[in-house]
Amino acid sequence: MAITELLIQSTLKVCIDPNTGKDFVSGKSARNIKINGNDVSVDIVLGYPAKSVMPDIQKLVAEALMGLDGIGRVTVNVSSKIVAHKAQQGVNLLPNVKNIIAVASGKGGVGKSTTSVNLALALAAEGATVGLLDADIYGPSQPQMLGISGRPESIDGKSMEPMQAHGIQTMSIGFLIDTDTPMVWRGPMVTGALEQLLRETNWHDLDYLVIDLPPGTGDIQLTLAQKIPVTGAIIVTTPQDIALLDARKGLKMFEKVNIPILGIVENMSTHICSQCGHEEHIFGAGGGELMAKDYNVDLLGSLPLDIGIRTQADSGKPTVIAEPDSKIAGIYKEIARKTAIKIANSGLNYSNKFPNIVIQNT
């Protein structure tokens, strides 16, 4: 049988990416097919960071092609390319930031900041260039969670260089004030500070910027919705009825301002006793799944109530860094991959493709 490009494409059309559920042709991942006699090479370019699963995808595609009669040597190159996706209408992208992910919760104490930092670290571990903005002006926690301190530098006297930790870029009001200084500010000052932190930080070619929002649906969330190009939002909750009640309000807020919901993360879903192994749903069971079903959004993942998650974040080495091969780190990486795939499947942003129109008197 002669090996042709049509035959290769037909084979790749029935070869399904297990992460997206799409075949590599309709998903526009298969590129640069080359045939030399019976030898074949193909590039698989994924729209999401996937460092931990690239070997599996390479094996999957190679085995599908090697099943063809008369095939010779097969070379499969797998890589990722992250592009900018659309945000709210009328809001332009930030320089050097392709996609912004807002992580929100209706109430405090549900593990939103821990989810934010582990999501950012998981995206970076999967191969993306990632930033983390601590938008909680009143209670910044990311400096401690990332184990860094000090003041950001300014090279040009106008913008700040992001702080670096565990391979990600980060900025927080916590780097600019003393740890015991309360931020006794009214709403306009807080939103102004958020915009300064965001726009006056010299982010370096970010694929994703994760914004750790304060709890609630107040001024900062409205500023985010109106002035900042958010690609999508993640809602963090626990299975507890009260937490779910507030989480639903947060979800509806993003819906009203036309920011897509990427999914829900449920923390403290179950507790397994470290002594006897008994499992108990302390805060209830299935709440996140039910909420996801009610609003037709994805449940990105459920995390247990585990003392390690808390102690690792408090010590400045969150779980994805402290125990990268652990089951919990695997859950965070799966959440990150699902989030990135949701973004990859959304519309592209073409705002930077159009020239500026200038009207002049002649």
N, C-alpha and C positions, 0 to 999 in steps of 0.2 A: 504494500500500500504506500502510495506517495504521500509524504508529509507536506501538507499545505497550511497556509495561514488560516484558511477557512476551517480546516480540521482542528487546528489548535484552538481557535475561538469557539468552535462547537463543543469541544471538551471542557473549556473553561466556563461555558455557559451552564453546565450542569455541576460545576464545582462550587460549593457554597462556602462562603466565609462564615464559620460558626459564630463569630461575634456579631455580625450585622444581619445574618440571615439572607444576604443577597449573594448572587453569583458574581464572579470577578469581572464579568463582561458588563452586565447591566449596572453594576456598582462602579464602573469606570476605573477599576483598579488595575486591570491587565493592560500593560503598555509595552511598546518597544519589542514586539515579537520578531525574533530573527531566526531564520532557518538556513542552515548550511549543510546541504545534503540531507541526512536524516538526523542531524544534531539540531537541537532547539534551545533557544534561550528566551526568557520572558521576564519582564520586570513587573512585580506586584507592588503598586504604590497605594498604601492605605491612607485614608483621610483622618486617621486617629492614631495617637501614640500607642504602640503595642510591642514594646521591647520584649516583654516576658512571653508573648505568644507568637512572635515572629518565627521561631524555629518550627512550631506546629504548623503554621500556615505554609511555610516553605516545603515541609514534608508533604502536606496535603496536596499542594499543587503539583509537586514533583511526581508523586505516586499516581496522580490522575493522568499526567502526560506519559509516564512510563508504561501505562497500560495500553497505549496505542500500538498496533501492529507495525513493526518495522522501525520503531523509534530508536534513535541512537542515544547520544549523550544528552542529558537534560540539565539545563542550568536555570535555576530560579533565584532571582534577587528580590528580596523583600525589604521595603523601606516605608517610611511614613512622610507625608507632606501635609502640614497643617496650614489651612488658609483661613482668611477672615470670613465670617458669616454675618448676616444682617442683624441689626439691632432695631430698636424702636424707630419708627418713621420720623425723619427730621433731625435725628441726632447723629452727628458724624463720628467716625472712629477716632480713637486716640492715636497719636503718633506712636509707632513701635509696639502697639498692642493689637493683636488680631481678634481675640475673643475675650469677653468679660463674663465671668460666672459669679452671680450673687448667691451667697449662702445665707439663708434667713430662717428665723423661727418666730412664732407668735409670742412666745414667752421665754424667759431666761431659765437657765439650769437644765437644758435638754441636751447639752453637748454640742452646740453649734460651732463654737470656736475650735473644739477638738476635731470635729468633722472637717472644718475648713482647712486646718493645717495639715491633717493627714491626706485630704483630697489633693492639696497642692503638692505635697511630697510624693504622692502616688503618681500623679500626672508626670512629675519630673522623673521618677523612677522608670516610667514607661517610655521616656525619651523626649518629652516635651520641654520647652523653655518656659518656665513658670514664674509668676510673681504672686505675692500675697499682700493684699492691702487690709490692714486692721482698721475698719471703719467705726469701731466702737470707741468714740472719743471719750466717753465718760468712764469706761472700764476697759482700757486696752490690755489684752492678755497675750498677744502673739509674741512680744519680746521674751517673756518667760518661757512660753511653750517652745520657742525656737532656741532658747539658751543663749541669746545675744543681748548686748547692752552697748552703750556708747552713743555718740551723736553721728548722724549722717554727714558726709562731706559734701562740699559744693565746689565744683571745679570752675564754673563760670560766674559764681556769685548770684545766679538767678534761680537755678534748679538744684535739687538735692540728688545725690547718688543713692540708689537703694542700698540697704544693708543686705549682706549675704549670709545665708545659713543653710547648711545641708543641701547646697546646690540650687536653691531658689532665691529670688530677689524679694525683698520685703520692705514695707514702710508702715510705720505706726506713730501715732502721737506719743506713744510711750517712749520713743527714742528722743523726743524733744523736751520732755518734762521729767522732773524727779518722780520716783515711784510713789512717794507719799503725797504728791500734790494733787488735790482734787480739781477737776475741771468744772468750775461753777460758772457755766456758760448757758445763755439762752439759745433757743433754736437757731436763729440766723447765724450766730457765731459758730455753732457746731457744724452747720451745713457748709459754711464758708471754709472752715478748717478741713472738712472732708474733700472739697473740691481742690484746695491747695495741695493736700497730700497726694491726691490723684494726679493732678495736672502738672505740678511742679516737681514731681519725681521723674528722674531721667531713666525711665524703664528701658531695658535693652532687649529689643526684638523678641517680645513675649508672644508665645503661641496662646497662652491662657493667663489671664489675671483673675485670681480668685479674690473676691471681696467678702470679708467676714463682717457681716452687718450686725449692728446691735439688735436686741430683741424688740419686737413690736412693729407698729405700722405708722411711725411718726415722721418727723421732718426729714431725717436722713434717708429713709426709704423713698419719700416723695421726690427728694432731690435726685436720688439715683434714677428714679423712673423718668424724670423730666429732662435731665441734663447729661446723664452718663450713658454711653452706648452699651447696654447690657444685652448679651447674646441670649442668656437664659438664667433662670433662677432654680435653686434647689431649696426645698423646704425640709428642715430638720425637726423631728418630733420624737416623743416617746409614745408608748402605747396607752398611756394614761389619758382618761377622758378629758381632763382639764387641759392637758397639753395639746390634744388633738383639736379641741374647741378653738384654741388660739391659733394653732397651725392652719386651720381652715381659713381663718381671717387673713392670715398672711398670704395664703395661696390666692384668695379672691382679690386681694389688693394688686398682686402682680397681673392677674387676669384683666383687671379693669384698666391698667395702664399698658396693656398689650405687650407684656414681657412674657415670653414662653416659659412654661414650667418644665424643666428638664426631668424632674422626678422628686421623689420623697426618700429621705433617709430616716430610718427608725433606729434610734438609740435605745439602749437598756431594754431590748426586746425580751431577754430572758436572763436568768442568773443561774449559773451552775456552781454548786458548792465545791470549793477547792479541797474540802476534806472528805466528803462522802460521794460527790458526783451527782447529788440530787438536783434536778432542774426545776426551777419555779419561776412563773411569770409574775414577778413582784408588782409591775406596773400595768398588768393586764396583758392580753394577747390579741394579736391580729389587728390592732388599731390602725397601724400604718397601711397595711394591705387593704383594709376596708376603705380608708380615705382615698387611697390611690384608685380604687375601683369606682368610688363615688364620683371622682373628678376626672376619670379617664386619663390618668397619668401613670407613669411607671414607678414602681417601688424599686429604687436603685439598689437597696441593700438593707439588711437588718444587722445590727451589732449588739453583742451581749453586754450585760452589766458586768464589767471585768475590772478589777482593781488595777491591772497592768496598764490599761488605757489611761487611767487617771494619773498614776505615778510616773509613767513615761512622759506624758505631756508636762507635768509639773517640773520634771527634772531637765527639761529642755531637749529631750530626745523622744519625739512622738513615736508611736508604735511602728510606723512604716520605716523609720530609721533604726529604732532600737531593736526590733525583731522583724527584719524584712521578709523572712521566710515563714513567719508564723501564720496561723489560720486567720487571725484578725487582720494582719497586714494584707493578706490575700483578699479579704472582703473589701478593704479600702481600695485596693488596686482594681478590683472588679467594678466598684462604684465609679472610679475614675474612668475606666474604659467605657462603661455604659454612658457616662456623661459625655465623653468625647465623641462617641458614636452618635448620640442624639444631636450634638452640635454639627457633626459632619453631614448628617442627613437633612439639616435645615438649609434655608436659602443662602446663597452667597451674597457678600456685600460688594457692590460695584461702585460705591460712592467715590472711590479714589481713581476710578477709570475715566470719569467724565471731566472734561476741562472746565475751568471757571469761565463763565460768560461775563464779559465786561461790555457795557454799553457806553459809547463815547459820542460826543457831538462832533460831526465832521463838516 
